[in-house]
């Protein structure tokens, strides 16, 4: 009784490199006007003001704009005991939100940004899932390798036992023959099962590889869109977001771009500073810095540079603050 032992070929998993998802900052800031006629000649306080027309295409209701204006006033008022501004129903400096291509472009970029954020989240979820499935496959490959090695070891042992039987080196009893027959049947069963297990592993490997390639392509397209977004956003940097202006006794603050109430609050606070006769300061975190950026976009209080500029422009004492 002889059997030949079948050695199953080793199944290997090609390395699946996880790609980095590029996020280049999704930028796009604006410039806050503040030179020449856009700054008041002197600090003529208190300044009477009122909320004028609000174009509803800003997606900011009037109550939200009114609250942002009050908060902007409070940022300055909190720095001094002097009354700097006086809100009225319809007298004094008008504060308006005027919709044009600046806000329209910003809203379009905002929609693009939201879509890119969703795309990135989806890609990261897919990447995490792929990594998890890759790890599971690696574990299953290791288990298959152990199973294959155990089969080969058992097969060699069985061949040696059969050779001893055939050479008469062992006692040829019915029980021993039955044991060898049982081992042969078990090995044959394992021999039949191993190819199917290997096929399933190879199929999973091919599927993962295809999904990895698709993920890499989708990530490449995503990164191209991010780069295009940032190029377009960079082209928009430096446009005028708002303007304080004065003609004789008529004053106005005209807002041309505000993406949300936080940004609007800082833009209004900046232009209120110009109405007080304050120019730009060098601190990027300051309300009165020339540019709106991540450093100052969500400020709720003045910086030391802002307060110093207020004291200098209005010749008044200001409250000390650590913020």
GIGI-V872462 format. One record per residue. PSI is psi in radians with two decimals (* if undefined). OMEGA is omega in radians with two decimals (999 if undefined). NEAR is the number of other ideal C-beta (glycine too) atoms within 8 Angstrom. Layout:
psi | omega | near
PSI | OMEGA | NEAR
PSI | OMEGA | NEAR
This chain:
psi | omega | near
1.99 | -3.13 | 9
2.54 | 2.98 | 5
2.63 | 3.06 | 10
2.42 | -3.11 | 4
2.26 | -3.13 | 10
2.18 | 3.12 | 6
2.09 | -3.09 | 6
2.36 | 3.10 | 10
2.50 | -3.12 | 5
2.35 | 3.07 | 6
2.20 | 3.14 | 11
2.61 | 3.13 | 5
2.07 | 3.09 | 10
2.46 | -3.13 | 6
2.30 | 3.10 | 4
1.83 | -3.11 | 10
2.19 | 3.09 | 5
2.19 | -3.08 | 7
2.54 | 3.02 | 8
2.39 | 3.08 | 4
2.12 | -3.05 | 11
2.24 | 2.98 | 9
1.87 | -3.00 | 7
0.45 | 3.00 | 8
-0.34 | 3.13 | 5
1.17 | -2.96 | 12
-3.00 | 3.10 | 9
1.36 | -3.10 | 11
2.95 | -3.11 | 10
2.95 | 3.12 | 14
2.44 | 3.13 | 12
1.96 | -3.04 | 15
2.49 | 3.14 | 11
0.87 | 3.05 | 12
2.71 | 3.05 | 7
-2.25 | -3.05 | 4
-0.10 | 3.13 | 5
0.12 | 3.05 | 10
2.35 | 3.13 | 12
2.56 | -3.14 | 12
-0.55 | -3.12 | 4
3.01 | -3.14 | 5
1.58 | -3.09 | 10
1.51 | -3.06 | 5
2.69 | -0.07 | 10
2.62 | 3.13 | 8
2.08 | 3.07 | 13
2.43 | -3.13 | 11
2.83 | 3.07 | 14
2.77 | 3.09 | 13
2.12 | 3.13 | 9
-2.45 | -3.06 | 8
2.41 | 3.08 | 6
1.93 | 3.13 | 11
2.17 | -3.05 | 8
-0.15 | 3.09 | 6
-0.13 | 3.05 | 7
-0.17 | -3.07 | 11
0.53 | 3.06 | 5
2.06 | -3.13 | 12
2.85 | -3.02 | 6
-0.64 | -3.14 | 7
-0.64 | 3.10 | 6
-0.75 | 3.12 | 10
-0.74 | 3.13 | 15
-0.72 | 3.13 | 9
-0.71 | 3.11 | 9
-0.68 | 3.11 | 13
-0.77 | 3.12 | 12
-0.70 | 3.12 | 9
-0.67 | 3.11 | 10
-0.74 | 3.09 | 13
-0.75 | -3.10 | 12
-0.55 | 3.11 | 8
-0.76 | 3.11 | 15
-0.77 | -3.07 | 16
-0.54 | 3.13 | 10
-0.20 | -3.12 | 9
-0.12 | -3.05 | 12
2.64 | 3.04 | 13
-0.26 | 3.12 | 4
2.55 | 3.06 | 8
2.02 | -3.08 | 7
-0.62 | -3.08 | 12
2.65 | 3.10 | 13
1.99 | -3.13 | 9
2.43 | 3.10 | 9
3.04 | 3.11 | 9
-0.81 | -3.06 | 4
0.34 | -3.12 | 4
2.76 | 3.05 | 6
-2.67 | -3.04 | 10
2.20 | 3.12 | 11
2.36 | 3.05 | 11
2.06 | -3.05 | 12
2.69 | 3.01 | 11
2.01 | -3.02 | 11
2.06 | -3.05 | 9
2.24 | 3.01 | 8
-2.82 | -3.04 | 7
-0.40 | 3.14 | 5
-0.86 | 3.10 | 12
-0.69 | 3.14 | 13
-0.78 | 3.13 | 10
-0.69 | 3.14 | 9
-0.71 | 3.13 | 13
-0.67 | 3.10 | 10
-0.74 | 3.10 | 8
-0.62 | 3.10 | 13
-0.73 | 3.09 | 9
-0.72 | 3.10 | 8
-0.73 | -3.14 | 9
-0.77 | 3.13 | 10
-0.73 | 3.13 | 8
-0.73 | 3.11 | 8
-0.66 | 3.11 | 13
-0.71 | 3.10 | 9
-0.71 | 3.12 | 8
-0.76 | -3.13 | 10
-0.74 | 3.12 | 11
-0.73 | 3.12 | 8
-0.76 | 3.13 | 8
-0.72 | 3.13 | 13
-0.66 | 3.09 | 9
-0.78 | 3.11 | 8
-0.73 | -3.13 | 11
-0.73 | 3.11 | 12
-0.77 | 3.14 | 8
-0.72 | -3.14 | 8
-0.72 | 3.11 | 14
-0.73 | 3.14 | 9
-0.76 | -3.14 | 8
-0.59 | 3.08 | 9
-0.74 | 3.13 | 11
-0.70 | 3.10 | 8
-0.72 | 3.13 | 8
-0.70 | 3.10 | 13
-0.72 | 3.10 | 9
-0.74 | -3.13 | 8
-0.59 | 3.08 | 10
-0.70 | 3.11 | 12
-0.71 | 3.11 | 8
-0.68 | 3.11 | 8
-0.70 | 3.13 | 12
-0.73 | 3.09 | 10
-0.73 | -3.14 | 8
-0.73 | 3.14 | 10
-0.76 | 3.13 | 11
-0.70 | 3.12 | 8
-0.69 | 3.11 | 8
-0.80 | -3.10 | 13
-0.72 | 3.11 | 11
-0.79 | -3.14 | 8
-0.63 | 3.12 | 11
-0.73 | 3.10 | 12
-0.72 | 3.12 | 9
-0.68 | 3.13 | 8
-0.69 | 3.11 | 14
-0.72 | 3.13 | 10
-0.70 | 3.14 | 8
-0.69 | 3.12 | 11
-0.72 | 3.12 | 13
-0.72 | 3.10 | 8
-0.70 | 3.10 | 9
-0.85 | -3.08 | 14
-0.54 | -3.13 | 8
-0.05 | 3.13 | 6
0.37 | -3.12 | 6
-0.11 | 3.10 | 5
2.80 | 3.13 | 8
2.19 | -3.06 | 4
1.42 | 3.13 | 7
2.82 | 3.12 | 6
-0.65 | -3.14 | 5
-0.72 | -3.14 | 6
-0.70 | 3.12 | 11
-0.73 | 3.13 | 11
-0.65 | 3.13 | 8
-0.75 | 3.12 | 8
-0.68 | 3.11 | 13
-0.73 | -3.14 | 9
-0.74 | 3.12 | 8
-0.69 | 3.14 | 11
-0.75 | 3.14 | 12
-0.70 | 3.12 | 8
-0.69 | 3.11 | 8
-0.69 | 3.10 | 14
-0.69 | 3.11 | 9
-0.76 | 3.11 | 8
-0.66 | 3.13 | 10
-0.62 | 3.13 | 9
-0.53 | -3.08 | 8
-0.59 | -3.06 | 8
-0.75 | 3.14 | 12
-0.68 | 3.13 | 8
-0.70 | 3.10 | 8
-0.73 | 3.11 | 10
-0.72 | 3.14 | 12
-0.75 | -3.14 | 8
-0.69 | 3.11 | 8
-0.74 | 3.12 | 13
-0.66 | 3.11 | 9
-0.74 | 3.09 | 8
-0.69 | 3.13 | 10
-0.77 | 3.14 | 12
-0.69 | 3.12 | 8
-0.77 | 3.11 | 8
-0.70 | 3.13 | 13
-0.74 | 3.12 | 10
-0.73 | 3.12 | 8
-0.64 | 3.09 | 10
-0.76 | 3.13 | 11
-0.71 | 3.13 | 8
-0.68 | 3.10 | 8
-0.74 | 3.12 | 13
-0.71 | 3.13 | 9
-0.77 | 3.13 | 8
-0.67 | 3.11 | 10
-0.65 | 3.09 | 12
-0.78 | 3.11 | 8
-0.67 | 3.10 | 8
-0.80 | -3.12 | 14
-0.60 | 3.07 | 10
-0.70 | 3.13 | 8
-0.67 | 3.09 | 10
-0.76 | 3.14 | 13
-0.73 | 3.12 | 10
-0.70 | 3.10 | 8
-0.81 | -3.09 | 13
-0.59 | 3.07 | 13
-0.78 | 3.13 | 8
-0.69 | 3.14 | 10
-0.67 | 3.13 | 12
-0.62 | 3.12 | 9
-0.43 | -3.08 | 6
-0.21 | -3.11 | 12
2.37 | 3.10 | 12
-0.14 | 3.10 | 5
2.76 | -3.09 | 9
2.08 | -3.10 | 10
-0.56 | -3.11 | 14
2.94 | -3.11 | 16
2.29 | 2.93 | 10
2.33 | 3.12 | 16
2.67 | 3.13 | 10
2.28 | 3.05 | 9
1.82 | -3.07 | 4
-2.18 | 3.13 | 4
-0.10 | -3.10 | 3
2.17 | 3.09 | 6
2.71 | 3.10 | 14
2.60 | 2.93 | 12
2.08 | -3.12 | 17
2.10 | 3.13 | 9
2.24 | -3.10 | 15
-0.33 | 3.10 | 11
2.32 | 3.05 | 12
1.95 | 3.14 | 13
1.49 | 3.12 | 7
2.86 | -3.04 | 7
-0.54 | 3.10 | 10
-0.84 | 3.13 | 8
-0.72 | -3.14 | 12
-0.72 | -3.14 | 14
-0.79 | -3.10 | 13
-0.70 | 3.10 | 15
-0.80 | 3.13 | 15
-0.73 | 3.12 | 15
-0.67 | 3.12 | 13
-0.85 | -3.11 | 14
-0.57 | 3.03 | 14
-0.63 | 3.07 | 14
-0.74 | 3.09 | 14
-0.65 | 3.11 | 15
-0.47 | 3.10 | 13
-0.04 | -3.13 | 15
0.27 | -3.10 | 11
2.31 | 3.07 | 11
-2.91 | -3.12 | 9
2.63 | 3.09 | 9
2.88 | -3.02 | 12
-0.31 | -3.10 | 6
2.02 | -3.11 | 10
-0.38 | 3.14 | 9
-0.19 | -3.01 | 8
2.63 | 3.02 | 13
-0.61 | -3.06 | 13
0.26 | 2.98 | 13
2.65 | -3.04 | 16
-0.45 | -3.06 | 6
2.50 | 3.00 | 10
2.18 | -3.09 | 14
-3.07 | 3.12 | 9
-0.34 | -3.11 | 5
-0.46 | -3.06 | 7
0.01 | -3.00 | 13
-0.54 | -3.06 | 11
0.44 | -3.14 | 7
2.51 | 3.07 | 13
-0.05 | 3.13 | 6
2.77 | 3.13 | 8
2.67 | 2.99 | 15
3.03 | 3.08 | 13
-0.64 | 3.13 | 8
-0.69 | 3.09 | 11
-0.80 | -3.10 | 16
-0.67 | 3.10 | 13
-0.69 | 3.12 | 10
-0.66 | 3.09 | 13
-0.81 | -3.14 | 17
-0.70 | -3.11 | 11
-0.75 | -3.07 | 7
-0.68 | -3.04 | 10
-0.06 | 3.12 | 13
0.85 | -3.13 | 6
2.80 | 3.04 | 9
2.61 | 3.13 | 5
2.72 | 3.12 | 10
2.49 | 3.05 | 8
2.55 | 3.11 | 4
2.61 | 3.10 | 9
-0.05 | -3.03 | 3
* | 999 | 5
